[in-house]
Amino acid sequence: MAADRRSKADTLALRQRLISSSCRLFFPEDPVKIVRAQGQYMYDEQGAEYIDCINNVAHGQYHTSGWQASLKGNPGVHRKSGRRISSRKPCPRNILFFFFLDSSSEANDLALRLARHYTGHQDVVVLDHAYHGHLSSLIDISPYKFRNLDGQKEWVHVAPLPDTYRGPYREDHPNPAVAYANEVKRVVSSAQEKGRKIAAFFAESLPSVGGQIIPPAGYFSQVAEHIHKAGGVFVADEIQVGFGRVGKHFWAFQLQGKDFVPDIVTMGKSIGNGHPVACVATTQPVARAFEATGVEYFNTFGGSPVSCAVGLAVLNVLEKEQLQAHATSVGSFLMELLRGVGLFIGVDLIKDEATRTPATEEAAYLVSRLKENYVLLSTDGPGRNILKFKPPMCFSLDNARQVVAKLDAILTDMEEKVRSCQTLRLQL
Ligand SMILES: Cc1ncc(COP(=O)(O)O)c(C=O)c1O
């Protein structure tokens, strides 16, 4: 492809003319024109190098192995891909069937269909502030979106985020896992009282747009018990958080304890590291119920040899470059300063410790100052005050030191110069 020689202003004008404004820009007041990227770095049209801490796709930009693999794709890779994913320990023994698709949204939409066929029920329980994809079916189960659109459908039931920092049950609660799971039980019972029947509980294994939340260990097994009792299945969305991002485990749901096994796992984003491929893994009974309809699952590009070759190449790079262990060590370093797991970290900016009031404007200001310092990151959470550290897994210890030093300098500067930030604290 020929290099784009347009000025940033011309590119923006063209974009404004041709692209819907609902496709938002990061940093709308002064967007960055990224013209190339490699590993954890992004480069603008002037050659300035930015450290990427925003990445939803975990393994780093444009690793050449993935693209070389895409040129070498062959039909055998489809079978191998399922086998390689299922060999990721401890891929639950009863998760046996794999569907390959083109996008993460397709994966969650199929998970919804599988759950409904298997259970014969229609309704879904989701966590507050969740986002599960851009298809109509998924906007309906994404409070993050539907709250700003036409609202909650009667078949959707929302349970509180298991957030032990801001939620109703906090660090000082004797058993937040049980308390939050009981909230799900309460939501299920109230739906049942209205004659509704639960098909599934959908949750990201670590809710991301909700504010980089780490549910208390044991919460998922307790929730699964309530959901199974209601005849539903547990869907773990590993689209952002799977594939080693959390460091010590390959799947983020493993943080919940050895005994927990979801009924359906959805994967995307990192599985192709930039190439459009996604996957749904499930148990034999769920897959069989779907087959029993007699209707084939057809997806023109899903599971193409090229996509599966890219997926295998990503797994190879992950192993060869020991990115999972790397995420653990860089993550542990950052963890001395911030809260999170592996390279999935949230910094909750608050105005004061007693009320934990979100420091929303300060967070936005910090993000723009970091951008001036060539670090790209974003905010999230209901109060948009959580700094999301989601660098690619090749993010180095040196990068971590640089980012923390810059963050520190800006915070010090803010405390001196910005009155409204005088009570700003980094919650460790
Ligand atoms: C948790 C989660 N699930 C599903 C999706 C949908 O992914 P895609 O836009 O690739 O279809 C996203 C995208 O941001 C996501 O964060």
PDBQT file of the ligand as one rigid body, heavy atoms in Angstrom, charges set to zero:
ROOT
HETATM    1  C1  LIG A 501     -15.314  -7.639  26.371  1.00  0.00    +0.000 C 
HETATM    2  C2  LIG A 501     -15.622  -7.454  24.923  1.00  0.00    +0.000 A 
HETATM    3  N1  LIG A 501     -16.427  -8.341  24.293  1.00  0.00    +0.000 NA
HETATM    4  C3  LIG A 501     -16.738  -8.202  22.983  1.00  0.00    +0.000 A 
HETATM    5  C4  LIG A 501     -16.223  -7.142  22.237  1.00  0.00    +0.000 A 
HETATM    6  C5  LIG A 501     -16.563  -7.016  20.773  1.00  0.00    +0.000 C 
HETATM    7  O1  LIG A 501     -15.409  -7.080  19.991  1.00  0.00    +0.000 OA
HETATM    8  P1  LIG A 501     -15.394  -6.709  18.432  1.00  0.00    +0.000 P 
HETATM    9  O2  LIG A 501     -15.564  -5.236  18.351  1.00  0.00    +0.000 OA
HETATM   10  O3  LIG A 501     -14.031  -7.156  18.002  1.00  0.00    +0.000 OA
HETATM   11  O4  LIG A 501     -16.472  -7.464  17.763  1.00  0.00    +0.000 OA
HETATM   12  C6  LIG A 501     -15.394  -6.201  22.857  1.00  0.00    +0.000 A 
HETATM   13  C7  LIG A 501     -14.843  -5.051  22.100  1.00  0.00    +0.000 C 
HETATM   14  O5  LIG A 501     -14.359  -4.079  22.610  1.00  0.00    +0.000 OA
HETATM   15  C8  LIG A 501     -15.090  -6.362  24.236  1.00  0.00    +0.000 A 
HETATM   16  O6  LIG A 501     -14.291  -5.491  24.872  1.00  0.00    +0.000 OA
ENDROOT
TORSDOF 0
